[in-house]
Amino acid sequence: MAAPLAKKRSVLFVCLGNICRSTMAEAILLHLIKEKGETDKWVVDSAAVADYNIGLPPNSRAISTLKKNGITGYTHTARLLTPEDYNKFDIIFGMDKENMMDMEEMKPKGKCRAQLQMLGDWDPKKERIIVDPYFSNGTKAFDVVYDQCIRCLTALVNAPDG
């Protein structure tokens, strides 16, 4: 008899415009699970709570920060969080309190599969808020986002059920 198929873990990262924080988190998680040889065990995506950037690629500073840290080849087109996402994913991660409020407001009525969590809740340094780097000058704020995401996502993939 064949072994039962293992259920894939599915996560969606959400930020305001889906061109900075959520895309960086998506790229970092994809990189970490590839390093662990677990790409077949995960479904990973990202989305926005606002439609400012729909159809655009990630911010160039986000891409350069990822490349500087050895993450290359990541592509994404910004999209809006949909009602279907709440039943497609196990966890939907927000980056700050405003994202969490928006995600709650956009949540369809009735029972949903997804748990809504702050990605920063996984930070061993307990830095819960991942601040939007978009309006910052240069890439320093993007480096901070990268550092926070790598800590949180390393904890996530190394969790007993991760």
ZAMAR-644435 format. One record per residue (C-alpha): chain; residue number from 0; x, y, z. Coordinates in steps of 0.5 Angstrom, whole numbers, plus 2048, in hexadecimal, padded with zeros to 3 digits. Last residue first. Example, Ala and Ser with C-alpha at 12.3 -4.5 7.8 and 13.67 -1.06 7.14 Angstrom:
# residues 2
REC   c     k   east   north    up
REC   A     1    81B     7FE   80E
REC   A     0    819     7F7   810
***
This chain:
# residues 162
REC   c     k   east   north    up
REC   A   161    80F     82F   813
REC   A   160    80B     82A   818
REC   A   159    811     82A   81D
REC   A   158    813     831   81B
REC   A   157    819     832   817
REC   A   156    816     835   811
REC   A   155    812     83A   815
REC   A   154    818     83C   81A
REC   A   153    81C     83D   813
REC   A   152    816     841   811
REC   A   151    816     846   817
REC   A   150    81E     847   817
REC   A   149    81E     848   80F
REC   A   148    819     84C   80F
REC   A   147    81B     851   814
REC   A   146    822     851   811
REC   A   145    81F     853   80A
REC   A   144    81B     858   80D
REC   A   143    821     85B   810
REC   A   142    825     85B   80A
REC   A   141    81F     85E   806
REC   A   140    81F     864   80B
REC   A   139    826     865   809
REC   A   138    825     865   802
REC   A   137    825     86C   800
REC   A   136    820     871   802
REC   A   135    81A     86F   806
REC   A   134    813     86F   803
REC   A   133    812     868   801
REC   A   132    815     865   807
REC   A   131    80F     863   80B
REC   A   130    810     861   812
REC   A   129    810     85A   814
REC   A   128    80D     85A   81B
REC   A   127    80E     854   820
REC   A   126    815     855   822
REC   A   125    815     850   827
REC   A   124    81C     84E   826
REC   A   123    81B     847   824
REC   A   122    816     849   81F
REC   A   121    810     845   81D
REC   A   120    80B     84A   820
REC   A   119    80E     84E   81B
REC   A   118    80A     84B   815
REC   A   117    804     84D   818
REC   A   116    7FE     848   818
REC   A   115    7F8     847   814
REC   A   114    7F6     83F   814
REC   A   113    7F3     83D   80E
REC   A   112    7EE     838   80D
REC   A   111    7E8     83D   80D
REC   A   110    7E1     83C   811
REC   A   109    7DC     841   80F
REC   A   108    7DC     848   80C
REC   A   107    7E2     849   808
REC   A   106    7E8     84D   80A
REC   A   105    7EA     854   807
REC   A   104    7E8     857   80E
REC   A   103    7ED     852   812
REC   A   102    7F2     853   80D
REC   A   101    7F2     85B   80D
REC   A   100    7F3     85A   815
REC   A    99    7F9     856   814
REC   A    98    7FC     85A   80F
REC   A    97    7FB     860   813
REC   A    96    7FE     85C   819
REC   A    95    804     85B   815
REC   A    94    807     855   811
REC   A    93    801     851   80F
REC   A    92    802     849   80F
REC   A    91    7FC     845   80C
REC   A    90    7FD     83E   80E
REC   A    89    7FA     837   80C
REC   A    88    7F8     83A   805
REC   A    87    7F3     839   800
REC   A    86    7ED     83B   804
REC   A    85    7EF     842   806
REC   A    84    7F2     843   7FF
REC   A    83    7EB     842   7FC
REC   A    82    7E9     848   7FE
REC   A    81    7EF     84C   7FB
REC   A    80    7F5     84F   7FD
REC   A    79    7F7     854   7F7
REC   A    78    7FD     852   7F2
REC   A    77    804     855   7F1
REC   A    76    808     851   7EC
REC   A    75    80D     84D   7EE
REC   A    74    814     84A   7EC
REC   A    73    81A     848   7F0
REC   A    72    820     845   7EC
REC   A    71    825     847   7F1
REC   A    70    825     846   7F9
REC   A    69    82D     847   7FB
REC   A    68    82C     84C   800
REC   A    67    82E     852   7FC
REC   A    66    829     84F   7F7
REC   A    65    823     850   7FC
REC   A    64    825     857   7FE
REC   A    63    826     859   7F6
REC   A    62    81F     856   7F5
REC   A    61    81C     85A   7FB
REC   A    60    81F     860   7F8
REC   A    59    81C     85F   7F1
REC   A    58    815     85F   7F4
REC   A    57    812     858   7F2
REC   A    56    80F     858   7EB
REC   A    55    808     85B   7EA
REC   A    54    801     859   7E8
REC   A    53    7FE     85B   7EE
REC   A    52    802     861   7F1
REC   A    51    7FD     865   7F4
REC   A    50    7F7     860   7F5
REC   A    49    7F8     860   7FD
REC   A    48    7F8     85A   801
REC   A    47    7FD     857   7FD
REC   A    46    7FF     84F   7FC
REC   A    45    805     84A   7FD
REC   A    44    805     843   7FB
REC   A    43    808     83C   7FE
REC   A    42    806     835   7FD
REC   A    41    80A     830   801
REC   A    40    80C     829   801
REC   A    39    80F     828   7FA
REC   A    38    814     82E   7FB
REC   A    37    817     82A   801
REC   A    36    81E     829   7FF
REC   A    35    821     82D   805
REC   A    34    824     832   801
REC   A    33    81E     832   7FD
REC   A    32    81A     833   803
REC   A    31    81E     839   805
REC   A    30    81E     83D   7FE
REC   A    29    817     83C   7FD
REC   A    28    816     83F   804
REC   A    27    81B     845   803
REC   A    26    817     846   7FC
REC   A    25    810     846   7FF
REC   A    24    813     84B   805
REC   A    23    816     850   800
REC   A    22    80F     850   7FC
REC   A    21    80B     851   802
REC   A    20    810     857   805
REC   A    19    811     85B   7FE
REC   A    18    80D     85A   7F8
REC   A    17    806     857   7FB
REC   A    16    803     85E   7FC
REC   A    15    801     85E   803
REC   A    14    804     858   806
REC   A    13    801     851   805
REC   A    12    805     84A   806
REC   A    11    801     844   804
REC   A    10    803     83D   807
REC   A     9    801     836   805
REC   A     8    804     830   808
REC   A     7    803     82A   803
REC   A     6    800     823   806
REC   A     5    804     81D   806
REC   A     4    801     818   801
REC   A     3    7FF     811   805
REC   A     2    804     80C   804
REC   A     1    803     807   7FE
REC   A     0    800     800   800
***
